[in-house]
């Protein structure tokens, strides 16, 4: 059976994640399969506040924000995977392993964020994520998130 394309627009993303401008780093989810994987988009633009200081004259999107974008993608996948959750539940960043940065991301780039669910144990979720620009991996990492009620 063919996989049905699931996408999310910004309104539903904002309903799932607590992040807001300038820290909401997911523009659109183009596809996801609950419990398996998610593909999202982050359009990098020069008018983002981070570029006033990183780096003036040579704007580069910070690696830590690429990892944050991947973490936000895992949060969306987590929320779309569980069938029951409370209103005060969040996925909190718990760990990053094997992070690798291959190429700088600059204004004008469209990052394609791909995350895959690896396993869950005691409300700790492990994912593998890759950020790509024009089909080339710019960052990869294993990410762990803790499912917590605040």
C-alpha positions in Angstrom: 0.0 0.0 0.0 1.4 3.4 -0.9 2.4 5.8 1.9 -0.2 8.7 2.1 1.5 12.1 2.0 1.0 13.9 5.3 1.9 17.6 5.5 1.5 20.3 8.2 1.2 24.1 7.6 2.5 26.6 10.1 -0.7 26.9 12.1 -0.6 23.2 13.0 3.1 23.4 13.7 2.5 26.3 16.1 -0.3 24.3 17.8 2.2 21.5 18.5 5.4 23.4 19.4 5.6 26.1 22.1 8.3 28.0 20.1 7.6 31.4 18.5 9.5 34.0 16.5 12.4 34.2 16.3 12.9 30.7 17.7 10.4 28.7 15.7 12.6 27.0 13.1 10.2 24.9 11.2 8.4 26.5 8.3 6.5 23.5 7.0 6.3 19.7 7.4 6.2 18.2 3.9 5.7 14.6 5.0 5.6 12.4 8.1 4.7 8.9 9.1 3.8 8.6 12.9 6.3 6.5 14.7 8.7 6.4 11.8 9.9 9.6 10.2 9.3 13.3 9.3 10.5 15.7 6.7 10.3 19.5 7.3 11.5 22.7 5.7 13.4 25.6 7.2 13.9 28.6 4.8 17.0 30.6 5.8 16.6 34.3 5.1 19.0 37.2 5.6 16.4 39.1 7.7 16.6 36.7 10.6 17.9 38.5 13.7 20.8 36.0 14.2 22.6 37.4 11.2 23.2 40.8 12.8 25.9 39.1 14.8 26.7 35.7 13.2 28.8 36.8 11.3 28.5 40.4 10.0 29.8 40.5 6.4 29.8 36.6 6.2 26.4 35.4 7.4 26.4 31.7 8.4 23.4 30.0 10.1 24.7 28.8 13.5 25.2 25.0 13.8 23.4 25.0 17.2 20.3 26.4 15.5 20.5 23.6 12.9 20.5 21.1 15.7 17.6 23.0 17.3 15.6 22.8 14.1 16.2 19.1 14.0 15.1 18.8 17.6 11.9 20.8 16.8 11.3 18.3 14.0 11.6 15.4 16.4 9.1 17.1 18.8 6.6 17.4 16.0 7.1 13.7 15.1 6.8 12.7 18.7 3.5 14.6 19.1 2.1 13.1 15.9 3.2 9.7 17.1 1.5 9.5 20.5 -2.3 9.2 20.5 -2.9 10.6 23.9 -1.1 13.5 25.5 -1.9 16.2 28.0 -2.1 19.9 27.3 1.0 20.6 29.4 3.2 17.9 27.8 6.5 18.8 26.0 9.4 17.0 24.4 12.5 18.5 26.0 16.0 18.2 24.4 17.9 15.7 26.4 21.1 14.8 24.4 23.0 15.1 21.2 25.4 12.4 20.0 27.6 12.1 17.0 26.8 15.6 15.7 28.6 16.4 12.5 28.7 19.6 10.4 29.7 19.2 6.8 29.0 22.5 5.1 27.9 26.1 6.2 24.3 27.1 5.8 23.8 30.6 4.5 20.9 33.0 3.7 18.9 31.8 0.7 19.4 28.1 1.5 16.4 25.9 2.1 17.2 23.3 4.7 15.4 20.0 4.4 15.2 18.4 7.8 14.8 14.6 7.9 14.3 12.8 11.3 13.8 9.2 11.9 12.5 7.6 15.1 14.9 5.0 16.4 13.5 3.9 19.8 11.6 4.8 23.0 12.4 3.8 26.5 10.9 5.2 29.7 9.6 8.3 28.0 13.0 9.0 26.4 12.9 9.1 22.6 15.9 8.6 20.3 16.0 9.9 16.8 18.5 10.3 13.9 18.4 13.5 12.0 19.9 15.0 8.9 19.7 18.6 7.6 20.3 18.9 3.9 20.7 21.7 1.4 20.3 20.9 -2.3 20.5 17.2 -1.4 23.8 17.5 0.4 24.0 16.7 4.1 25.0 19.8 6.0 24.5 18.4 9.5 23.7 15.0 11.1 23.2 13.9 14.7 21.5 11.5 17.0 19.0 13.4 19.2 17.3 12.3 22.4 14.2 14.0 23.8 12.5 13.5 27.1 8.7 13.4 27.1 7.7 15.4 30.2 4.6 17.0 31.6 5.2 20.5 33.0 
